[in-house]
Amino acid sequence: MNKIAQIFETLEYGPAPETADQANAWLDSKNRLFGHFIDGTWTAPSKTFASTNPANGDKLADITDGTPADVDLAVAAARSAFPLWSGLSGYERGKFLYSIARMIQKHSRLFAVLETMDNGKPIRESRDADIPLVARHFYHHAGWATHLQREFPDHVPYGVCGQIIPWNFPLLMLAWKIAPALAAGNTVVLKPAEFTSLTALLFAEICERVGLPKGVVNIVTGEGDTGAALVNHSDVDKIAFTGSTEVGKIIRAATAGTGKGLSLELGGKSPYIVFEDADLDSAVEGLVEAIWFNQGQVCCAGSRLLVQESIEERFIAKVKKRMANLRVGDPLDKSVDIGALVAPVQVERIRDLMKRGVAEGAVVYEPDGQVPANGCFLKPALVTNVSPANTLVAEEIFGPILVAMSFRTPEEAVALANNTRYGLAATVWSENINLALDIAPKLKAGVVWINGTNQFDAAVGFGGYKESGFGREGGREGMSAYLRPKWEKDLTPAPAPVSVPAQAANLLDTGHLDQTAKMYIGGKQARPDSGYNRPVHGAGGALVGEVGDGNRKDIRNAVEAARAALGWGTTAAHSRAQILYFLAENLDYRRDEFAARIKAQTGEDGSKEVAQSVERLFAFAGWADKYDGAVHNPPMRAIAAAMVESLGVMGIVAPPSRPLLGSIALIAPALAMGNTVVLVPSERSPLSMTDFYQVLETSDMPSGVVNIVTGESLSLAKTLAEHDGVDGLWFAGSAEGSEMVEKASVGNLKQTWTSRGLYYDLADQRFAGDYFLGKATQVKNVWIPYGA
């Protein structure tokens, strides 16, 4: 039988090798030795490390290991270039981004081959997915640059952006970060992953060729210490990081109190939910893309298969049959499905996790066949017989390992899907669009794909909830991450709180007080767990009241009540607006009483502050049903619905001044957007807000939506920051307190806003709009395919 006849008999794939000649020629032209790209020039190589091909272990090049001095030079170059670059018109910046996109397209095959050689992913993924999307991001953001002033009025770039990217999508992550940063007018110092620096260095050469002004883009290669030097540099204005959750937490702590902008795109353990009415064959093909794309080295990989019990046996059989046909091998072979993992250390990490999972009872299936003897290869694996507590279910594996569990009802599917500290992405398969669209908003994930997976576009934001980080890349929200309000740079230090000498030293001498204001937890007045009270003194030092001295247990009770009331977030926006209007109306009825209380605490006429508080409640009642999302049209047969969602439970620590407005101006936007609140009112003048719970009780506010705990602000703020049941925290206070709050929030990476000791005039109308609305929400993009 001749060869052709044999091929038709067996239907086996023959080799389809991609030539690496041009990539090797480019490396040879650089003598396979690279310095940094700083201020538009190449530095002389110094101490180096090897970049190797994970498919065969061959050394590709020697890369310079950046030092703090190298980072200093790069940051100084970016700082020097910032005035010129940010001073260009958006049109001029857009032309440079357009030129970069055209050059990437022109050299797309070189980029694709070099990426595969350096990273190990199959060439058809680099060629058909990564590089086209890289060009798309630069094209898309060329348009944002042009229209920036119209779409983001009174916003300015941060300045110098430090960017650190991972090894799983080396060039794509570069594009996700550099394109919006440059469009906004920032300059950049980027550190690529030590395993995969080569396409970033080729990109630097593209910047040279298009004539990008010197210092606008700087590429500093190196290992972890290089990234740490960039994060800790005092002249960097914003850090953008994609990588592991563990490193993301270190960066969050390192930037605490510095005022640096921060966006984190971190790990994931994404659910892949298959309902019994799904097109099972399509769902299997989607699953292959979800978990075995890029060898499973994808932060949003659909690594947790949740399949409805009625179809579990059939679906698992189909998955195993499909796994048997996956081809593992040389990533430069165009017929290969699964290439090499990035490095031996990654292979060993996955094997160690698998051993732990098996020891805990997991059953592992691998298809027959061999993997190449040399290189960093693993077979695809399916893991069953696991509980949610199994290591392989709970931990991000970052490899070609699929973990499967079953569910019976949609409610159980949602519970299993959300039973993770991560919240990056999720996939739902169902032919019932009503079911799919009912499930999508319930999933705690920044991206949800319906009847598809791993869909990305520059016009659609991408990013996570919970310990998958915060901030978005792509779309309008990704663009806004590189801008800040112009007025922020003019903020001045807040005046120190006035110290009031107490006239009554002995609380037992205050018999004229007939009651002590209680806390307000779960819709009820509550005594403090400590059993102690705090005196409240007026401007002249006279005792004007007492409040409970809250502690950790009071915060715990308040957070539990707030979590029990999270249905507030799914209440119709119109209904939330009505209740906020009621609050404004009922507060207005009692304006004289509240004005008198303010005067008693501060010595100032409180009528204006009460009027401002009523107005602010009215303003955010109006926003409740208007601050909503958008429908994006990516270049495919799908729409992406950008849904604006609440953060969840928010801790709010009010400023010491303006006892009523200081709290109302912060809780009103949080409530309008569907959050529940644990409020710590002004430590010095808390009686206005303990009076306010009487307004809450007469305004149809559901129990637990607003909880008020009085006491020492810093102590209670620390407890809120450390509490994993709190999803967001706003702190208006000292610089030292702000740093503490940001650092203490690392545990679950809750989103924070702090005043950093600066004076925010909360009476200003700029705070009656989207400034706090944006900070009280996060955007979920739900991808919905259409067409027969």
C-alpha positions in Angstrom: 0.0 0.0 0.0 1.4 3.4 -0.9 1.8 6.2 1.5 -1.2 8.2 0.4 -3.4 5.2 0.6 -2.1 4.5 4.1 -3.0 8.0 5.2 -6.6 7.6 3.9 -6.8 4.3 5.7 -5.6 5.6 9.1 -6.6 9.3 8.8 -3.6 10.2 10.9 -2.3 13.7 10.8 1.1 14.0 9.2 3.6 16.6 10.4 3.1 20.2 9.3 6.2 21.9 10.6 6.5 25.7 10.7 9.9 27.0 9.8 11.8 28.9 12.4 14.4 30.2 10.0 13.4 33.9 10.2 13.1 33.9 14.0 16.5 32.3 14.3 17.9 34.8 11.8 16.6 37.6 13.9 18.1 36.1 17.1 21.4 35.6 15.3 21.4 39.3 14.1 21.4 40.2 17.8 24.1 37.7 18.6 21.5 36.1 20.8 22.4 38.5 23.5 20.1 41.3 24.7 20.4 44.4 26.9 17.5 46.6 28.0 15.6 49.1 25.8 15.8 52.4 27.7 15.3 55.9 26.4 15.1 54.7 22.8 18.4 52.9 22.8 19.8 49.5 23.7 21.9 49.1 26.8 25.0 46.9 26.9 24.2 43.5 28.2 25.5 42.8 31.8 24.6 39.9 34.0 22.4 37.6 32.0 20.2 34.5 32.3 19.2 32.1 29.5 15.9 32.1 27.7 15.2 28.5 26.5 12.8 26.8 24.2 10.6 24.7 26.6 9.8 22.2 23.8 13.4 21.0 23.6 15.5 22.8 26.2 17.7 24.6 23.6 19.0 28.0 24.6 17.5 30.8 22.5 19.3 33.8 23.9 20.9 35.4 26.9 18.8 38.1 28.6 20.0 40.9 30.9 18.9 40.6 34.5 17.8 44.1 35.4 19.1 45.8 38.5 17.6 48.7 40.5 20.0 51.0 38.7 18.5 49.8 35.4 15.0 50.5 36.7 16.1 53.9 37.8 17.4 54.8 34.3 14.2 53.5 32.7 11.9 55.4 35.1 13.9 58.6 34.6 13.7 58.2 30.8 9.9 57.7 31.1 9.6 60.7 33.3 11.6 62.8 31.0 9.5 61.7 28.0 6.1 62.2 29.7 5.6 66.0 29.1 6.2 65.7 25.4 4.1 62.5 25.0 1.2 63.7 27.1 1.4 67.1 25.4 0.8 65.6 22.0 -2.8 65.7 20.7 -4.7 62.5 20.9 -4.6 62.3 17.1 -0.8 62.4 17.1 -0.6 59.6 19.7 -3.1 57.6 17.8 -1.0 57.8 14.7 1.9 56.1 16.5 -0.4 53.4 17.9 -1.8 52.8 14.4 1.8 52.5 13.0 2.6 50.0 15.7 -0.4 47.9 14.8 0.5 48.0 11.1 4.1 46.9 11.8 2.9 44.0 14.0 0.7 42.8 11.2 3.5 43.2 8.7 5.8 41.0 10.9 3.0 38.8 12.3 4.6 35.5 11.3 7.9 36.4 12.9 6.2 37.4 16.1 4.1 34.2 16.1 7.1 31.9 15.6 9.2 33.6 18.1 6.4 33.5 20.7 5.9 29.8 20.2 9.7 29.1 20.4 10.0 31.1 23.6 6.7 30.1 25.3 5.9 26.6 24.0 2.3 27.2 22.9 1.2 25.7 19.6 2.0 27.8 16.6 -1.6 27.9 15.4 -2.6 29.6 18.7 0.2 32.2 18.4 -0.6 32.7 14.7 -4.4 32.7 14.7 -5.3 34.0 18.2 -2.5 35.9 20.0 -0.9 38.1 17.3 -4.1 39.2 15.5 -5.5 40.2 18.9 -2.3 42.1 19.7 -2.7 44.2 16.5 -6.4 44.6 17.3 -5.6 46.2 20.6 -3.2 48.8 19.1 -5.8 49.6 16.4 -8.6 49.9 18.9 -6.6 52.2 21.3 -5.4 54.4 18.4 -9.1 55.3 18.3 -9.3 55.9 22.0 -6.4 58.3 21.8 -8.1 60.3 19.2 -11.4 60.7 21.1 -10.0 60.8 24.6 -10.8 64.4 25.5 -14.4 64.0 24.3 -15.0 60.8 26.1 -13.0 61.5 29.3 -13.3 65.2 29.9 -11.2 66.7 32.7 -9.1 63.5 33.0 -5.4 63.3 32.7 -2.9 60.4 32.5 -1.2 59.1 35.6 2.4 59.8 34.4 4.9 56.9 34.5 3.3 53.5 34.5 5.2 50.4 35.7 3.9 47.3 34.0 4.7 43.7 34.8 3.4 40.9 32.6 3.3 37.1 32.8 4.8 34.3 30.6 1.5 32.7 29.3 0.6 35.4 26.8 3.8 37.4 26.5 3.0 39.7 23.6 -0.7 39.9 24.2 -0.3 41.0 27.8 2.1 43.6 26.6 -0.5 44.9 24.1 -3.2 44.9 26.8 -1.1 47.2 28.9 1.0 49.3 26.7 -1.8 50.2 24.2 -4.2 51.9 26.7 -1.3 53.5 28.7 0.1 55.2 25.6 -3.4 56.2 24.3 -4.0 57.9 27.6 -0.7 59.8 27.4 1.3 57.8 29.9 4.8 56.7 29.4 5.8 53.1 30.3 8.4 50.9 31.9 7.5 47.3 31.2 9.1 44.2 32.6 8.3 41.0 30.7 8.4 37.6 32.4 11.9 36.2 32.7 10.8 33.0 30.9 9.5 34.8 27.9 11.1 38.2 27.1 11.9 37.8 23.4 8.8 39.1 21.8 8.8 42.1 24.1 12.4 42.9 22.9 11.2 42.4 19.3 8.4 44.9 20.1 10.9 47.4 21.3 12.5 47.2 17.9 9.1 48.0 16.4 8.9 51.1 18.6 12.3 52.2 17.1 11.2 51.6 13.6 7.9 53.6 13.9 9.9 56.5 15.4 8.2 56.4 18.8 9.7 59.3 20.9 12.5 58.1 23.1 11.6 57.1 26.6 7.9 56.6 25.9 8.3 52.8 26.0 11.1 51.2 28.0 11.6 47.5 28.3 13.6 46.2 31.3 14.1 42.5 31.4 14.9 40.6 34.6 13.7 38.2 37.3 11.5 38.9 40.3 13.9 41.4 41.9 13.6 43.6 38.8 9.8 43.7 39.1 10.1 44.5 42.8 12.3 47.4 42.1 9.8 48.7 39.6 6.9 48.3 42.0 8.7 50.1 44.8 10.1 52.9 42.8 9.0 56.3 44.2 8.7 58.0 40.8 6.3 55.4 39.3 2.7 56.7 39.3 0.8 53.5 38.5 1.4 49.8 38.6 -0.4 47.3 36.3 0.3 43.7 37.1 -0.8 40.4 35.6 0.3 37.3 37.3 -0.3 35.1 40.4 -2.6 36.1 43.2 0.3 35.5 45.7 2.5 38.1 43.9 -0.5 40.4 43.4 -1.0 40.5 47.2 2.6 41.4 47.7 2.2 44.3 45.3 -1.0 45.5 46.9 0.9 45.6 50.3 3.9 47.3 48.7 1.9 50.1 47.1 -0.3 50.7 50.2 -0.3 54.4 51.2 1.8 55.5 48.2 -1.1 56.9 46.1 0.0 54.9 43.1 -2.8 53.7 40.8 -3.0 49.9 40.8 -4.7 47.4 38.6 -4.3 43.6 39.2 -5.3 40.8 36.9 -4.6 37.7 38.8 -5.4 34.0 39.1 -8.6 32.1 38.5 -10.4 28.8 38.9 -13.1 29.3 36.4 -16.2 27.1 36.3 -17.4 25.5 33.1 -21.1 24.8 33.6 -22.9 22.4 31.3 -26.7 22.0 31.7 -28.6 19.0 30.5 -30.2 20.9 27.6 -26.9 22.0 26.1 -25.6 21.0 22.7 -23.2 18.4 24.2 -20.9 18.0 21.2 -20.4 21.8 21.0 -19.9 22.0 24.7 -17.1 19.4 24.4 -15.4 21.4 21.7 -15.7 24.5 23.8 -14.3 22.6 26.8 -11.2 21.7 24.7 -10.7 25.4 24.1 -11.4 26.3 27.7 -8.9 24.0 29.4 -6.4 22.8 26.9 -5.8 26.1 25.1 -2.2 27.1 25.8 -1.7 23.9 27.8 -4.2 25.2 30.4 -1.7 28.0 31.3 -4.5 30.5 31.1 -5.8 32.5 34.1 -9.4 32.2 32.9 -9.1 28.5 31.9 -12.3 26.6 32.4 -10.6 24.2 34.8 -13.7 23.3 36.9 -16.2 21.3 34.9 -19.6 21.4 36.5 -22.0 19.1 34.5 -25.6 18.4 35.3 -26.0 15.0 36.9 -28.6 13.7 34.3 -26.0 13.9 31.5 -22.8 13.4 33.5 -22.0 9.9 32.3 -22.7 10.7 28.6 -20.8 14.0 28.7 -17.7 12.5 30.5 -17.6 9.7 27.9 -17.6 12.3 25.1 -14.8 14.3 26.9 -12.6 11.2 27.2 -13.2 10.3 23.6 -12.2 13.8 22.5 -9.1 13.7 24.8 -7.9 10.6 23.0 -7.7 12.7 19.8 -5.7 15.6 21.2 -2.2 15.8 19.8 0.7 16.6 22.1 4.0 17.5 20.6 6.3 20.0 18.9 4.5 23.4 19.2 5.9 24.5 15.9 3.9 21.7 14.2 0.7 23.2 12.9 -1.2 20.0 13.6 -0.4 19.9 17.3 -3.1 20.7 19.9 -1.1 20.8 23.1 2.4 22.2 23.2 5.0 22.5 25.9 4.6 24.0 29.3 6.8 27.0 29.9 9.5 25.6 32.1 10.5 22.4 34.1 9.5 24.2 37.4 6.0 24.5 36.1 5.8 20.8 35.2 7.0 19.8 38.7 4.6 22.1 40.4 1.7 20.5 38.5 2.9 17.0 39.3 3.1 17.9 43.0 -0.4 19.2 43.0 -1.7 16.1 41.3 -0.1 13.9 43.9 -1.8 15.9 46.6 -5.1 15.6 44.9 -4.8 11.9 44.4 -3.8 11.4 48.0 -7.1 13.2 48.9 -9.1 10.7 46.8 -9.1 12.1 43.3 -9.2 9.7 40.3 -7.1 10.8 37.3 -7.8 9.8 33.7 -5.2 10.3 30.9 -5.5 9.2 27.3 -3.3 6.6 25.8 -0.2 7.7 23.8 3.1 9.2 24.5 4.5 12.7 24.9 7.9 13.7 23.6 10.7 12.4 25.7 12.5 15.8 25.8 10.9 19.1 26.7 8.2 20.3 29.2 5.2 18.2 28.1 2.3 16.7 30.1 -0.7 14.8 28.9 -4.2 16.3 29.2 -5.8 14.9 32.3 -9.4 14.6 33.6 -9.9 14.4 37.4 -13.1 13.0 39.0 -14.2 11.8 42.4 -13.5 15.0 44.1 -15.2 17.3 46.6 -15.0 21.1 46.6 -12.3 20.8 49.3 -9.9 18.8 47.2 -6.7 20.6 46.4 -7.2 20.2 42.7 -10.6 21.9 42.9 -9.5 24.7 45.2 -6.1 25.6 43.8 -5.2 27.1 40.5 -3.2 24.4 38.7 -2.2 26.4 35.6 -1.8 23.3 33.5 -3.7 20.9 31.2 -5.8 19.4 34.1 -9.6 19.4 34.1 -11.5 18.7 37.4 -15.1 17.5 37.1 -18.0 17.6 39.5 -21.8 17.2 39.0 -24.8 19.2 40.1 -28.5 18.6 40.2 -30.2 22.0 40.1 -29.3 25.5 38.7 -29.0 26.8 42.3 -26.5 24.1 43.2 -24.5 24.9 40.0 -24.3 28.6 41.1 -23.3 27.6 44.6 -20.5 25.3 43.4 -19.3 27.8 40.8 -19.0 30.6 43.4 -17.4 28.4 46.0 -13.9 29.8 45.3 -11.7 32.6 46.4 -11.3 33.5 42.7 -13.7 35.3 40.3 -12.2 35.8 36.9 -14.4 34.0 34.4 -17.1 31.5 33.9 -18.8 29.6 31.0 -22.4 28.5 30.8 -23.7 26.0 28.2 -27.4 25.8 27.6 -29.8 25.9 24.7 -32.3 27.7 27.0 -31.2 31.3 26.8 -33.6 32.2 29.6 -31.7 29.8 31.9 -28.3 31.0 30.7 -29.1 34.7 31.2 -30.6 33.9 34.7 -27.4 32.2 35.7 -24.9 34.7 34.3 -25.6 37.6 36.7 -25.4 35.2 39.7 -21.9 34.1 38.9 -19.2 36.0 40.8 -16.9 36.5 37.9 -15.8 39.4 35.8 -16.4 37.7 32.5 -19.1 35.1 31.6 -19.2 33.3 28.3 -22.5 31.8 27.1 -22.2 28.8 24.7 -18.6 29.8 24.0 -15.4 30.3 25.8 -12.1 32.3 25.8 -13.6 35.1 23.7 -11.6 38.3 23.9 -11.7 41.7 22.2 -10.1 45.0 22.7 -13.5 46.7 22.9 -14.7 44.4 25.8 -13.3 44.7 29.3 -11.6 41.8 31.0 -10.8 41.4 34.7 -11.9 39.7 37.8 -13.7 39.8 41.1 -12.5 38.8 44.6 -8.9 37.4 44.6 -8.7 37.5 40.8 -7.9 41.1 41.2 -9.5 44.5 40.3 -9.4 46.8 37.4 -10.2 46.0 33.8 -8.2 45.7 30.5 -9.9 46.5 27.3 -13.0 48.5 26.6 -14.0 51.8 28.1 -13.3 50.6 31.6 -9.8 49.4 30.6 -9.1 52.9 29.2 -10.3 54.6 32.3 -7.8 52.6 34.4 -5.0 54.7 32.9 -6.7 58.1 33.6 -7.6 60.0 36.7 -9.6 63.2 37.4 -7.5 66.3 36.8 -8.5 67.8 40.1 -6.9 65.0 42.1 -3.4 66.4 41.6 -4.5 69.7 43.3 -5.7 68.1 46.5 -4.2 69.5 49.7 -3.7 67.9 53.2 -6.9 67.8 55.2 -6.8 70.1 58.3 -6.1 68.4 61.5 -9.2 67.7 63.6 -9.8 70.2 66.3 -9.0 68.9 69.7 -11.8 69.6 72.1 -11.0 69.5 75.9 -13.5 67.5 77.8 -15.3 69.3 80.6 -16.5 66.2 82.3 -13.8 63.8 83.4 -16.0 61.4 85.2 -18.7 59.7 83.2 -20.6 59.0 86.5 -21.1 62.8 86.8 -23.2 63.0 83.7 -26.5 62.1 85.2 -28.3 64.6 83.0 -28.0 62.1 80.1 -31.1 60.0 80.0 -30.0 57.6 77.3 -27.0 56.4 75.3 -27.3 56.1 71.5 -27.1 52.5 70.5 -25.6 51.0 67.4 -27.7 49.9 64.4 -27.2 46.4 63.2 -29.5 44.2 61.1 -32.3 46.8 61.3 -32.3 46.9 65.1 -30.7 49.1 67.8 -27.9 47.1 69.5 -25.8 47.7 72.6 -22.0 47.4 72.2 -20.4 44.0 72.8 -17.7 45.7 74.9 -20.3 47.0 77.4 -18.6 50.4 77.3 -19.7 53.8 76.0 -17.8 56.7 74.5 -18.5 60.3 75.5 -19.3 62.9 72.7 -18.2 66.4 73.5 -19.4 69.6 71.8 -17.2 72.4 70.4 -16.9 74.0 73.9 -16.1 70.7 75.6 -19.5 70.1 77.1 -20.7 66.5 77.1 -23.6 66.3 74.5 -24.1 62.5 74.4 -22.7 59.0 74.6 -22.4 56.3 72.0 -21.4 52.6 72.2 -17.7 51.8 72.0 -17.7 49.2 69.1 -15.3 46.3 68.8 -14.4 43.4 66.6 -17.5 41.4 67.5 -19.8 44.4 66.7 -18.2 44.6 63.2 -18.6 40.9 62.8 -22.3 41.1 63.6 -22.7 44.1 61.3 -21.0 42.3 58.4 -23.1 39.2 58.9 -26.2 41.4 58.8 -25.0 43.1 55.6 -24.2 39.8 53.9 -27.7 38.5 54.8 -29.1 41.6 53.1 -27.2 41.3 49.8 -30.5 40.8 48.0 -30.6 44.6 48.0 -28.2 44.4 45.0 -30.8 42.4 43.0 -33.7 44.7 44.0 -34.9 46.7 41.0 -32.9 49.9 40.6 -36.2 51.9 40.5 -37.1 50.5 44.0 -33.7 51.4 45.4 -34.2 54.9 44.0 -37.6 55.2 45.7 -36.1 54.3 49.1 -33.3 56.8 48.7 -35.9 59.4 47.8 -37.8 58.5 51.0 -34.6 58.9 53.0 -34.1 62.4 51.5 -37.8 63.3 52.2 -37.8 62.0 55.8 -34.5 63.7 56.6 -35.8 66.9 55.2 -38.9 66.7 57.5 -36.5 66.7 60.4 -34.0 69.2 59.2 -34.3 71.5 62.3 -33.6 68.6 64.6 -30.6 67.4 62.6 -29.3 71.0 62.3 -29.5 71.4 66.0 -27.6 68.1 66.6 -24.8 69.3 64.3 -24.5 72.6 66.1 -24.4 70.8 69.5 -21.5 68.7 68.3 -19.5 71.2 66.2 -20.7 74.6 67.3 -21.5 75.5 63.7 -24.9 76.2 62.1 -25.9 72.8 60.7 -28.8 73.9 58.5 -26.6 74.1 55.3 -25.1 70.6 56.0 -28.5 69.1 56.4 -29.7 70.7 53.1 -26.6 69.4 51.4 -27.2 65.9 52.8 -30.8 65.9 51.5 -29.6 67.1 48.1 -27.0 64.3 48.0 -29.5 61.6 48.8 -31.7 63.1 46.1 -28.9 63.1 43.6 -28.0 59.4 44.1 -31.6 58.4 44.1 -31.6 59.8 40.6 -28.5 57.9 39.7 -29.7 54.5 40.9 -31.5 53.6 37.7 -29.3 55.5 35.3 -25.7 54.5 36.0 -25.8 51.3 33.9 -23.9 49.3 31.4 -23.5 49.0 27.6 -23.7 46.5 24.8 -20.4 46.0 22.9 -20.2 44.7 19.4 -17.0 42.7 19.0 -15.9 41.6 15.5 -17.7 38.2 15.7 -21.3 36.9 15.8 -21.8 37.9 19.4 -22.6 40.8 21.7 -21.0 41.5 25.0 -23.3 43.0 27.6 -21.3 45.1 30.1 -23.3 44.8 33.3 -22.6 47.2 36.2 -22.8 45.3 39.5 -22.3 46.2 43.1 -19.2 45.2 45.0 -21.3 43.6 47.7 -20.7 44.4 51.4 -18.9 47.8 51.8 -17.2 49.1 54.9 -17.3 52.9 55.0 -15.3 54.9 57.5 -16.5 58.5 57.4 -14.3 61.6 57.9 -14.1 63.3 61.2 -15.6 66.5 59.9 -19.2 67.1 58.7 -20.9 64.6 60.9 -24.0 64.1 58.7 -22.8 64.9 55.1 -19.5 63.1 55.6 -21.4 59.9 56.0 -24.3 60.5 53.6 -22.0 61.5 50.8 -20.3 58.1 51.0 -23.2 55.7 51.8 -25.6 57.2 49.2 -23.6 56.1 46.1 -22.9 52.8 47.7 -26.6 52.2 48.4 -27.7 53.5 45.0 -25.6 50.9 43.3 -26.9 48.0 45.4 -24.2 47.6 48.0 -24.9 46.9 51.6 -23.0 49.0 54.1 -21.3 48.8 57.5 -20.7 52.5 58.4 -18.3 53.8 61.0 -19.5 57.4 61.5 -17.3 60.4 62.5 -15.5 59.4 65.7 -15.7 62.9 67.1 -19.3 63.7 66.1 -21.2 60.4 65.7 -24.6 61.5 67.0 -25.9 62.7 63.6 -25.7 59.2 62.2 -27.1 57.5 65.3 -30.0 59.8 64.9 -30.2 58.9 61.2 -31.2 55.3 61.9 -34.5 56.6 62.9 -34.8 58.0 59.4 -33.8 54.6 58.0 -36.6 52.9 60.1 -39.3 55.1 58.6 -38.1 54.9 55.0 -38.7 51.3 54.1 -34.9 50.5 54.1 -34.6 46.7 54.4 -33.0 45.4 57.5 -29.2 44.9 57.3 -28.7 47.1 54.3 -27.3 49.9 56.4 -25.5 49.1 59.7 -23.9 51.7 62.0 -21.1 50.8 64.4 -19.7 53.7 66.5 -16.3 53.8 68.1 -12.6 54.4 67.4 -12.3 54.9 63.6 -8.9 53.4 63.1 -9.5 50.3 65.2 -12.8 49.6 63.5 -11.3 50.4 60.0 -8.6 47.8 60.6 -11.2 45.2 61.5 -13.2 45.9 58.4 -10.1 45.8 56.3 -9.1 42.4 57.6 -12.6 40.9 57.3 -13.0 38.6 54.4 -16.7 39.2 54.3 -16.2 42.8 53.3 -15.9 43.3 49.5 -14.9 47.0 49.4 -13.7 49.6 51.9 -13.7 53.4 51.8 -11.7 55.2 54.4 -11.6 59.0 54.8 -8.9 59.8 57.3 -5.2 60.2 57.9 -2.4 59.2 55.6 -1.2 56.7 58.1 -4.7 55.2 58.5 -5.1 55.0 54.8 -1.8 53.0 54.4 -3.0 50.7 57.2 -6.3 50.1 55.6 -4.8 49.3 52.1 -2.2 47.0 53.6 -4.7 45.2 55.9 -7.1 44.7 52.9 -4.6 42.3 51.2 -6.2 39.2 52.7 -9.1 39.0 50.1 -7.9 41.9 47.9 -11.0 43.9 48.6 -11.2 47.1 46.6 -10.4 50.2 48.6 -10.6 54.0 48.3 -8.8 56.1 50.8 -8.4 59.8 51.2 -4.6 59.5 52.2 -4.9 62.4 54.6 -6.0 64.8 51.7 -8.9 67.1 51.9 -11.9 65.9 49.8 -14.6 68.5 50.0 -17.6 66.2 50.0 -19.9 69.1 49.6 -18.5 69.7 46.1 -20.8 68.7 43.3 -18.1 66.6 41.6 -18.9 64.0 44.3 -22.5 63.9 43.4 -21.8 61.8 40.2 -19.7 59.0 38.8 -16.6 59.5 40.9 -18.0 57.4 43.8 -20.4 55.4 41.6 -17.5 54.0 39.7 -15.8 53.0 42.9 -18.9 51.3 44.2 -19.3 49.1 41.2 -17.5 46.5 39.0 -18.3 45.6 35.4 -19.2 42.1 34.3 -19.1 41.4 30.6 -21.5 38.6 29.5 -20.7 37.3 26.0 -23.9 36.2 24.1 -23.5 34.5 20.7 -26.3 35.0 18.1 -27.2 33.5 14.7 -28.4 30.1 13.6 
